[in-house]
Amino acid sequence: MITYGHELYIKQAIESVLMQETNFDFELFIADDCSPDKTPEVVESILNNHPQAFRIKYHRHKKNIGMKANGLYALDQCLGKYIAFCEGDDYWTDPHKLQKQVDFLENNTNYSICWTKYLIKQESQNLLPLEKPDWISHIEKDKNFHIDLNNIFAPYCTYTLTAVLRRNMLDFTILRKLKHSKDNSIYALCLSKGNGMLMDFYSSAYRVHGGGIFSGASIYKQKFYSYLNLKEIILKVPDCDNDNIRSIRNHLLKESIKFCPNRYSFDYLNLIWDFAVCFGFKKSLKLVVNKLKNGK
């Protein structure tokens, strides 16, 4: 569990992990990236009062090191056979989540990672019921959904808060070299060595709020950072240069150019160069000319 500024949410996140009913031992490692609010006080209160607090290992960095570095630090501390994720502003809803997913991986050794369905909690609409994500209608109802490198991200249903993976699938040498790593980088590493499964049950709630790192970002930043992430995955993660991932990378490239707020910026020029490499210089020149004509 990585956290930063989750004072309002982290108690529910922690308690949703500690409520898990399993026939195996587990621990919760919390990596706090020097939260500027009362997140440490909330965690300390749980450490001092919760009957399952012995399962928690808590580390608070003395200075902010950034989400990528904090995530890698947290992964390094995980010693179990399996790793599960729950960021400090999300929470699990099923007390048997871990048991179901670990049982699946134990019984299906050709699978390296599994996810589940989840619901969305709009924090600004607190009194409304949890929502189903849009992608639910794009998968077959009441069945597990197989995921591999040829269909991952189509639809995008692999959210971090539901993932459970085999620790030995992670290549930390590669992870540490990635400049734009996200959860997708971890998924790609796992799927380069085995299959994935979206299991047919709802286990978690994904919280959407203004302070969220991704959900609170502008459309441009969401598209741009996702593009950089997939571009890097194709270049640096084994077996990931395929039609599926290239197609999604190309879509994100076009969207990044479309939503870029400053066509004179260094990022915009790099995007145009990448467009030329992917689609040819004639198409790139035509794109630039059209944008200049339209004043966009």
N, C-alpha and C positions, 0 to 999 in steps of 0.2 A: 504494500500500500504506500504509494507516494502521496505527499500532501504538501500544499502551500496555500495558506489563507483559507482553510476550510473550517474555521471555528464553528460555523452554523450547522455544518453537515457531518463532521467526522465522527461524532458520537454514534449516530445511526449507522455509519459505515462500519465502524469497529464492532458494534454489537451484532450486526448482521453476519459478521465472520465468526464471532465467538459463539453464536447460536447454532453453528453447524453440528450436526449429529453424525458421527463417523465411527467406523470400527478400526480406524487407524489414527495415529497421532498426527497433529499438525501444529504449526506455529504461525503467528502473524508478525511479519517484520514491517515496521512503519518507518519510512524515511521522510523526515520533515525538512524541507528545503529552507530552513530559517524563516518560518512563517512570521509575518509582522503583526499578527493578531493574537487572539487567545487560544489558538490551536494547541500549543504545548500544555496550557493549563487544563484543557478538556481531556487530553490524553493522560496527563498525570493523575487526574481525578479517577479515570477508569482504572489506571494501574494500581491505585490505592484502594479501590472499592469493589471492583468487579470480581466475582468468584472465579472467573476464567482468565483473570489477568496474567496468570503464570505462563500463558501461551504467547504473550506479547513481548517482542523485543523492539525497543523504541530508540531511534537515533535522531537527534536534531543537529543539523549542520550549523556551525558557528557563523557561516556567511552563506549567502545564496549562491548556489553553484549551477542552477539552471535545470530544467526538467530532464533533458537528455542525460546529463551527468548524474543526477539524482536517481533516475531510473536504472542506470547501469550499476550504480552503487547498491541499490536495493536488490537487483538481481544477483549481484556478487555475494550477498549475505544469505541467499536462499540455499539451504543445504539438502532439502528434501528431494525425493525421486521425482516429484511433480511440483510445478509452480502454478499458482492461480493469481489473478490480478483483481484488485478492487481499489480504484482511486478514492481519495478521501472525500469526494463529493458525490459518489455513487453508493449504492448499497444492494445487498443481496436480499431476496425475498423468500427463497425456498431453503428451509433448514437442512435439506438433503442434497443440496446442490453439489457439494464436493464429493459426497459418496457416489452419486449417480455418475459423475464425470470420471472419477477415478476408476470406478467399476468398468466403465466403457473402455478406457484405455488399457486396463489390466487384461481385459478379455479380447482386445483387438490390437495385437502388437504391431500391425502394419499402419496404425494411425499414430501420428506424432502429436496431435493437438485436437482439441474439441471446444466448441462453443455452444451456447444455448440461445434460445429466444429471450428477449427482454422487453420491458415496457418503458415508456418515456414519461418522466415527471417534469412538467413545465412548472418551474418554481414560481413564475409570475401568475400562474393560475392554480394556486394551491388547493382550492376547494374542488377542482374538477378531477374526475377519475384519471388514472394512468392511461396513456395512449399506446396503441400498437404502432410500431414503426411502419412506414410506407412499404418497405420491401416484403412484408409478410405476404402480400397478395401475389408476389412473384415466385414463390416457392410452393411446392406441392403440399397441400394441407395434411396435417396429422402424420407426417413422416419425417424421419431424419433426412438431412440434406447433405450429400457428399460434396466436399470442397477439396480442390487441388489447384495447382498453379495454372491450370487451363480455364478455370471458372471463378477463381477468387476475385472478389470485388464486383461480381455481376450476379446477383445484386450485392451491395455492400452490407453484409449482415454480421460481420465478424468484429463485434465490439469488445474492447479490452476487458470490461468488467465481467464478461462471462467466460473468458478464455482459461483453459487448463491445458498445460503442455508438459511434455517430458523434458526434464532439465537437460538431459544429455543430448538433446537436439540442438541446443544453443551453441553456436561457435562464437565465443567471446572475442577471439582474435578479429573476426570480421566485424562484430558489433562495435568494437572500440574504434575501428577505422571509419565508420560511417559518420559523415558530418550532418546528415539530415535524417537520422534514424527516428522512427516512430514505432508504434505497435505493429504497423505493417511490415517493418523490417524483420521483426521477430517472427511474424507469421510466415514470411517468405523463407526464412531459414528453416523453420520446422517443415514446411511443405516441400522443401528441396530434398528432404530426407524421408518423408512419409506422407500419408494422407491426412485430411482433416474432416471433421464432421460437425455440422450444426445439429445439435440434438433437439428433439421435439418436446421441449418443455420450457416454461418461463421461469427464470431463476433470479432475475435482477431488475433493478430500476436505474435507468440512465437519467441523471438529473441535468436539465437544461437551465442555466442561469447566467446572468450577466458577467459573473466572475470566472466562468469556465474558460480554460486556456483555448480550446478549439471552438466551442459553441459560441463564445463571446467575441471571436475574431471576425473581421470583415470578410465579405464573400471573396474578395481578392486574395487576402492572406490565406484563407482556407484552401482555395484552388492552388495558389502559388506554392505553399509549403507541401501540399500533397503531391504536386507535380515534381518538385525537387526530390521528394522521398522516393517516388516511383522511378524517376530517372536514375537515381543512385542504386536502387535495388536491381534494376536491369544490368547496370554496369558492374556491380560488385558482389551480388549474391548468386551462387551457382544455380544454373538451370532456369533462371528467371527471365531470360531474353526470349520470350515467346509472343505469339500473336495476341493473346489475351491481355497481357500486362502492357505490351507496346500500345495496343489500342486505347487502353484507359489512360496511359501516359500522354498520348497524343491529344486525347480529348481535354485533359487537364491543361496541357500546353496552350491549346486554343482558348480555353476559358480564362487562363491566366492573362493572356494577351488582351482578351476582350475586357476584362475588369481592371486591368492595371491603371491606376489613377494618374500616372505620370509617364508619358511616352518619351520623356527626355532622361529618365532615370537609367542608372546602370543596369538594374534588374530588367527593365523593359528591353534594352539593347541585347542583353543576354538571351531573353526569350525569343526575340526576332532571329538571332543567330541560330538558336536551337531549332526554330521553325524551319529555317533554311536548310539545316542539316537533315531534318526529318522529311521535309516535303519538297525540297529543291529551291534554288535561289530565285527562279522565275515567280513561283507562287509567293515567296517571301516578299519580293519586290512589289508584286501586285497588292499584297496585303497592306504594306506600308503606304503605298500610293493612295489606296482607297481610304485609309484612315486619315491621311493628310487632307484629302478632298472633303471628307465628312467632318473634319475638325475634331476627331475623336482619337 
